[in-house]
């Protein structure tokens, strides 16, 4: 079921809102804002993981990325 259809059904039926335990509906703009903020968080987690791998292997970070993923990325972390 698409997000728009779900929102419409929740607007039409307050009982379904109670069933799901929702106090209010989540708008499309809120969802896109969450996606944007989570995207940066995921990027930070990936970069942190690469730093940890490089530190554990004792090799330059770009080489650690090649060894871990199997393909080269032109990403040089500080």
C-alpha positions as CSV (number, residue, x, y, z in Angstrom):
1,X,0.0,0.0,0.0
2,X,1.4,3.3,-0.9
3,X,2.1,6.0,1.6
4,X,-0.6,8.3,0.2
5,X,-3.3,5.6,0.3
6,X,-2.3,4.8,3.9
7,X,-2.6,8.5,4.9
8,X,-6.0,8.7,3.2
9,X,-7.3,5.7,5.0
10,X,-6.0,7.0,8.3
11,X,-7.7,10.4,7.7
12,X,-11.0,8.6,6.9
13,X,-11.0,6.2,9.8
14,X,-10.0,7.5,13.3
15,X,-10.4,3.9,14.6
16,X,-7.4,2.8,12.5
17,X,-5.4,5.6,14.0
18,X,-6.2,4.3,17.4
19,X,-5.3,0.7,16.3
20,X,-1.9,1.8,15.1
21,X,-1.3,3.9,18.2
22,X,-0.7,7.1,16.2
23,X,-1.4,10.4,17.8
24,X,-1.0,12.3,14.5
25,X,-0.3,11.7,10.9
26,X,3.2,12.0,9.5
27,X,3.3,14.3,6.5
28,X,5.3,13.7,3.3
29,X,7.6,16.6,4.1
30,X,8.4,15.2,7.5
31,X,9.2,11.8,5.9
32,X,11.5,13.5,3.4
33,X,13.2,15.5,6.2
34,X,13.8,12.3,8.1
35,X,15.2,10.6,5.0
36,X,17.6,13.5,4.5
37,X,18.8,13.6,8.1
38,X,19.2,9.8,8.2
39,X,21.2,9.9,4.9
40,X,23.8,12.0,6.6
41,X,23.8,9.8,9.6
42,X,24.3,6.7,7.5
43,X,27.2,8.4,5.6
44,X,28.9,9.2,8.9
45,X,28.5,5.6,10.1
46,X,30.1,4.3,6.9
47,X,33.0,6.7,7.2
48,X,33.5,5.8,10.8
49,X,33.5,2.1,9.9
50,X,36.1,2.7,7.3
51,X,38.3,4.6,9.8
52,X,38.0,1.7,12.3
53,X,38.8,-0.9,9.7
54,X,41.9,1.1,8.6
55,X,43.0,1.6,12.2
56,X,42.6,-2.2,12.9
57,X,44.5,-3.2,9.8
58,X,47.1,-0.6,10.2
59,X,46.9,0.5,6.5
60,X,45.9,3.7,4.8
61,X,42.2,4.3,4.8
62,X,41.7,4.1,1.0
63,X,43.5,0.7,0.9
64,X,41.3,-0.5,3.8
65,X,38.2,0.4,1.7
66,X,39.5,-1.6,-1.2
67,X,40.2,-4.6,1.0
68,X,36.8,-4.4,2.6
69,X,34.4,-3.8,-0.2
70,X,36.3,-5.4,-3.2
71,X,36.1,-2.3,-5.3
72,X,38.0,1.0,-5.1
73,X,36.4,4.2,-3.9
74,X,38.1,7.5,-4.4
75,X,37.3,8.5,-0.8
76,X,40.1,9.7,1.3
77,X,39.0,10.3,4.9
78,X,40.7,12.8,7.2
